[in-house]
Amino acid sequence: MIEFHLDGRSGVAPYMQLIHQVRHALRLGLLHEGDQLPKVKDVAAGLAINPNTVLKAYRELEYERLVAARPGVGTFVTGTLDGGSLAAHGPLRRELQRWLAKARRAGLDDESIEALFASTFRSASEENIA
Amino acid sequence: MTAVIETEGLGKRYRARWALAGCTLSVPAGHVVGLVGPNGAGKTTLINLATGMLAPNAGTIEVLGGRPAAGPAQLARVGYLAQDAPLYAGLPVADHLRLGAHLNPGWDAELARRRVERLGLDPGQKAGTLSGGQHAQLALTLAVAKRPDLLILDEPVASLDPLARREFLQDLMEAVAEQEMSVVLSSHLISDLERACDYVIVLAGSRVRVAGPVDELLATHHRLSGPRRDPASLPGGLQVISASHTDVQTTLLVRTSGPVFDPAWTLSEVGLEDLVLAYMKQAARPAPRNSHRRLEVQK
């Protein structure tokens, strides 16, 4: 079981701090699939924060498919963040978004973009095999 | 869902002075509501109206869909902890619980017993000899064991030291997590309530300055800074809460319903404390100082 803490001066919203701490623990291998997160009541009592704040953080983690709630039992880890590959998604996505914007400015429509991506993807994979 | 507190043009006058005026609110259930404002803003007056200890001179107020203190059923649904958490100094802890059991139809004796045990209170000890923190915790125990749908606390942590303050709020948040209970608590310091509240009402100069869910307030308020300009020249849809200028720069705290596109402005987020202070400062600006001082009647 992990224990949450809050930094009142960080300027980061409390629910975001909870999310960061779960993701961090997953990355560091402190939390594994099947582990239970602290109960909402215990987090609220421990940190003197609103239970809705904890619920909001847990819902967000659920949405990211990192945890799942079992009604009446608790919230359990269902996903992993090992290898750091998930962490790279954000920057890669942003790069891709920039590229997509560039492609649109150049006049490519959806189909041309898909076609260009697919053909580039294929040729890059072939190069890797060769 | 019924609003926990619904008011329309609510006002309370003490002789010629309005302690609360034009108060229109609709606070949804399921929140921990922070009622914030400087001393004398009208917080206690609003609380006394909500508990039925005062009758309004103007407007209407409904609490949990009923008239405050309308009858035994209404009284049983609302818990109230007055400023300084009054207890009977000569009465032992156990007798306070017995009193609670006799006076409240929904009394949860098991909950009260468990809490007193966990707090490490000696049932035989007289309330007058408890420490400040224990005193507040016992009073909270009585209020919570009543199992109210709405718990109203007037400045519950003002007189507590930082450790007792934290412990009180921890205890309160645990109770909120355990019971389906809405809470309204007042303080003149938003920092006391920042972690605990998810809904804020700012009262200043006898009026409600802003009210809403914390998330929503934070999402719709921004700090804008840019080259000096007249706030009147701003695009529509922006409500300026506070403005400050140097010879070259203007800094604004604004409320907006949509994104701000003007590239001349640098946009940054605002914390809850700055937001609340901006509204208090706005309230203090136009009116002469003496019109909103000491309006709250202290008993």
Interface residues (C-beta under 8 A of the other chain):
Chain A: L6 G8 G11 A13 P14 V40 K41 A44 A45 G46 L47 A48 I49 N50 P51 N52 T53
Chain B: G30 H31 V32 R166 L169 Q170 D171 L172 M173 E174 V176 A177 E178 E194 R195 A196 C197 D198 L218 E269 G271
